[in-house]
């Protein structure tokens, strides 16, 4: 029986995916390279900045030090996020529906500096009573590794089989399933057909209610 809901942050709570598209466009554009979203978006979602750098280097034949390139990406993203972030449509209504019925937390791959910007603008720490966990706490093991979800369950004293993860990416869905958890895939970033491994897929938060959670 589900007693815990674990939210991914980006694309689930915070509407950051358009920002990341702009970041990648600028990062690659500085090198005279056109960002091909369909080619690389699904490879990048849920990864740390430095892991994303490794993907971009491989896919676009970029040279340079991983740490320096990740720092450049961080600088671009910080400027964009400070001015361009809001809640994903429907999140607030859904959150208010379930907040008193389940244990809840956030489990994210987002860089701490960027997470602070999101937290300040959206008051996530207040909403989730400080229960926000990042891959920094699991040796930076990004999704699809299940570590961040298992860590979150441990912190909430929840059994994995009683946890429901809400995710927007293939990597996040795989991580949730590898953790032995149920997962709802929300098509806020990718079309539903790319989220097919989820326990259940929906178009938006409008399609999720307590009855559905009980049925999964």
C-alpha positions as a printed NumPy array, in Angstrom:
array([[  0.   ,   0.   ,   0.   ],
       [  1.397,   3.371,  -1.007],
       [  2.218,   5.603,   1.936],
       [  4.969,   7.763,   0.431],
       [  5.192,   9.988,  -2.641],
       [  8.638,  10.95 ,  -3.924],
       [  8.723,  13.814,  -6.403],
       [ 11.425,  14.461,  -8.929],
       [ 12.034,  18.208,  -9.07 ],
       [ 12.752,  19.361, -12.608],
       [  9.867,  18.898, -15.005],
       [  7.68 ,  17.613, -12.164],
       [  7.655,  20.428,  -9.602],
       [  9.727,  23.176, -11.221],
       [  9.18 ,  23.94 , -14.889],
       [ 12.878,  24.043, -15.755],
       [ 13.048,  22.033, -18.959],
       [ 12.687,  25.045, -21.302],
       [ 15.535,  26.659, -19.356],
       [ 17.775,  23.643, -19.933],
       [ 16.989,  23.695, -23.639],
       [ 18.13 ,  27.333, -23.72 ],
       [ 21.229,  26.506, -21.677],
       [ 22.231,  23.751, -24.07 ],
       [ 21.541,  25.978, -27.072],
       [ 23.821,  28.673, -25.635],
       [ 26.531,  26.264, -24.486],
       [ 26.731,  24.609, -27.892],
       [ 26.13 ,  27.852, -29.775],
       [ 29.271,  29.336, -28.258],
       [ 31.08 ,  26.601, -30.145],
       [ 29.241,  27.082, -33.409],
       [ 27.174,  23.921, -32.859],
       [ 23.424,  23.605, -33.317],
       [ 21.619,  21.943, -30.4  ],
       [ 19.576,  18.98 , -31.681],
       [ 16.938,  18.486, -28.985],
       [ 15.466,  15.213, -30.243],
       [ 18.942,  13.741, -30.538],
       [ 20.19 ,  14.464, -27.033],
       [ 17.423,  15.675, -24.677],
       [ 16.489,  12.185, -23.471],
       [ 20.154,  11.416, -22.792],
       [ 20.647,  14.449, -20.549],
       [ 17.558,  14.554, -18.347],
       [ 18.198,  13.463, -14.77 ],
       [ 21.991,  13.655, -15.048],
       [ 24.383,  15.859, -13.114],
       [ 26.035,  18.752, -14.942],
       [ 29.327,  16.933, -15.312],
       [ 27.669,  13.741, -16.551],
       [ 25.747,  15.874, -19.031],
       [ 29.03 ,  17.382, -20.199],
       [ 30.338,  13.91 , -20.974],
       [ 27.241,  13.215, -23.09 ],
       [ 27.554,  16.533, -24.935],
       [ 31.266,  15.939, -25.577],
       [ 30.506,  12.514, -27.009],
       [ 27.509,  13.531, -29.106],
       [ 28.922,  16.807, -30.48 ],
       [ 32.661,  16.033, -30.502],
       [ 33.483,  18.767, -27.987],
       [ 36.918,  18.982, -26.42 ],
       [ 37.851,  20.344, -23.007],
       [ 38.108,  19.659, -19.305],
       [ 34.951,  18.143, -17.827],
       [ 35.021,  20.3  , -14.683],
       [ 35.57 ,  23.538, -16.577],
       [ 32.81 ,  22.76 , -19.062],
       [ 30.422,  21.825, -16.255],
       [ 31.243,  25.136, -14.575],
       [ 30.393,  26.973, -17.776],
       [ 27.065,  25.175, -17.993],
       [ 26.371,  26.001, -14.334],
       [ 27.02 ,  29.7  , -14.943],
       [ 24.659,  29.792, -17.924],
       [ 21.933,  27.898, -16.071],
       [ 22.132,  30.091, -12.967],
       [ 21.405,  33.212, -14.977],
       [ 18.517,  31.619, -16.824],
       [ 16.89 ,  30.016, -13.78 ],
       [ 16.966,  33.188, -11.704],
       [ 14.61 ,  34.816, -14.181],
       [ 12.671,  31.963, -15.739],
       [ 11.257,  29.373, -13.35 ],
       [  7.779,  28.59 , -12.066],
       [  5.777,  25.56 , -10.957],
       [  4.74 ,  22.923, -13.464],
       [  1.077,  23.363, -14.368],
       [ -1.168,  21.447, -11.997],
       [  1.49 ,  20.657,  -9.398],
       [  0.126,  22.962,  -6.697],
       [ -3.415,  21.627,  -6.932],
       [ -2.194,  18.031,  -6.819],
       [  0.178,  18.728,  -3.933],
       [ -2.604,  20.294,  -1.887],
       [ -4.78 ,  17.237,  -2.547],
       [ -2.239,  14.72 ,  -1.22 ],
       [ -0.149,  16.673,   1.299],
       [ -2.061,  15.46 ,   4.352],
       [ -2.426,  11.837,   3.225],
       [  1.141,  10.75 ,   2.386],
       [  4.722,  11.176,   3.46 ],
       [  6.401,  13.261,   0.771],
       [  9.822,  14.46 ,  -0.305],
       [ 11.847,  15.641,  -3.294],
       [ 14.66 ,  13.551,  -4.825],
       [ 16.66 ,  15.384,  -7.47 ],
       [ 19.839,  15.311,  -9.527],
       [ 19.944,  19.102,  -9.599],
       [ 23.181,  20.876,  -8.676],
       [ 23.028,  22.38 ,  -5.182],
       [ 23.623,  25.948,  -6.388],
       [ 20.773,  25.66 ,  -8.863],
       [ 18.552,  23.96 ,  -6.303],
       [ 19.049,  26.945,  -3.983],
       [ 17.746,  29.256,  -6.71 ],
       [ 14.673,  27.073,  -7.245],
       [ 14.1  ,  26.774,  -3.5  ],
       [ 14.271,  30.53 ,  -3.027],
       [ 11.809,  31.234,  -5.846],
       [  9.35 ,  28.41 ,  -5.134],
       [  9.823,  27.865,  -1.366],
       [ 10.324,  24.127,  -1.773],
       [ 11.861,  23.71 ,   1.687],
       [  8.724,  25.133,   3.222],
       [  6.416,  22.986,   1.1  ],
       [  8.308,  19.77 ,   1.834],
       [  9.364,  20.622,   5.401],
       [ 13.024,  20.442,   4.468],
       [ 12.785,  16.945,   3.003],
       [ 14.681,  17.65 ,  -0.193],
       [ 17.403,  15.198,  -1.164],
       [ 19.983,  15.453,  -3.932],
       [ 22.466,  13.089,  -5.543],
       [ 25.183,  14.903,  -3.618],
       [ 24.057,  12.764,  -0.678],
       [ 24.591,   9.503,  -2.605],
       [ 28.071,  10.167,  -4.038],
       [ 26.588,  11.91 ,  -7.09 ],
       [ 25.065,   8.741,  -8.517],
       [ 22.589,  10.12 , -11.022],
       [ 19.468,   8.434, -12.313],
       [ 19.021,   5.766, -13.701],
       [ 20.945,   4.575, -10.628],
       [ 18.308,   4.018,  -7.934],
       [ 20.42 ,   5.366,  -5.071],
       [ 18.714,   8.74 ,  -4.626],
       [ 15.27 ,   7.166,  -4.371],
       [ 16.425,   4.499,  -1.948],
       [ 18.109,   7.178,   0.15 ],
       [ 14.918,   9.261,   0.194],
       [ 12.863,   6.244,   1.291],
       [ 15.341,   5.536,   4.065],
       [ 15.148,   9.134,   5.302],
       [ 11.344,   8.953,   5.392],
       [ 11.457,   5.497,   7.039],
       [  9.454,   4.062,   4.145],
       [  9.705,   0.681,   2.452],
       [ 10.525,   0.942,  -1.289],
       [  7.464,  -1.119,  -2.271],
       [  5.265,   1.439,  -0.5  ],
       [  6.766,   4.38 ,  -2.383],
       [  5.355,   6.045,  -5.475],
       [  7.727,   8.162,  -7.558],
       [  6.45 ,  10.89 ,  -9.873],
       [  8.893,  11.395, -12.74 ],
       [  9.049,  13.028, -16.154],
       [ 12.047,  11.283, -17.731],
       [ 13.047,   7.811, -18.919],
       [ 16.152,   7.858, -16.695],
       [ 14.096,   8.786, -13.645],
       [ 11.5  ,   6.115, -14.341],
       [ 14.196,   3.474, -14.711],
       [ 15.759,   4.585, -11.417],
       [ 12.416,   4.323,  -9.603],
       [ 11.725,   0.845, -10.949],
       [ 15.247,  -0.319, -10.124],
       [ 14.596,   0.9  ,  -6.576],
       [ 11.578,  -1.417,  -6.395],
       [  9.122,   1.478,  -6.378],
       [  6.012,   2.284,  -8.382],
       [  6.23 ,   5.205, -10.756],
       [  3.869,   7.59 , -12.5  ],
       [  5.357,   9.121, -15.621],
       [  4.082,  12.621, -16.355],
       [  4.391,  13.8  , -19.962],
       [  5.575,  17.301, -19.116],
       [  8.953,  16.908, -20.817],
       [  8.615,  13.862, -23.077],
       [  5.666,  12.352, -24.951],
       [  3.943,   9.463, -23.203],
       [  5.423,   6.871, -25.556],
       [  8.896,   7.64 , -24.153],
       [  7.622,   6.988, -20.626],
       [  6.232,   3.554, -21.385],
       [  8.18 ,   1.725, -18.677],
       [  6.389,   3.63 , -15.914],
       [  3.795,   1.831, -13.818],
       [  1.282,   4.339, -15.146],
       [  1.594,   7.333, -17.49 ],
       [ -0.44 ,  10.55 , -17.61 ],
       [ -0.465,  13.709, -19.652],
       [ -0.458,  16.063, -16.672],
       [ -1.155,  16.355, -12.959],
       [ -4.817,  16.846, -13.827],
       [ -4.901,  13.105, -14.569],
       [ -3.625,  12.039, -11.122],
       [ -5.874,  11.69 ,  -8.09 ],
       [ -5.931,   9.719,  -4.856],
       [ -8.09 ,   6.985,  -6.396],
       [ -5.47 ,   6.403,  -9.081],
       [ -2.671,   6.284,  -6.499],
       [ -4.583,   3.675,  -4.506],
       [ -5.089,   1.543,  -7.614],
       [ -1.439,   1.435,  -8.688]])
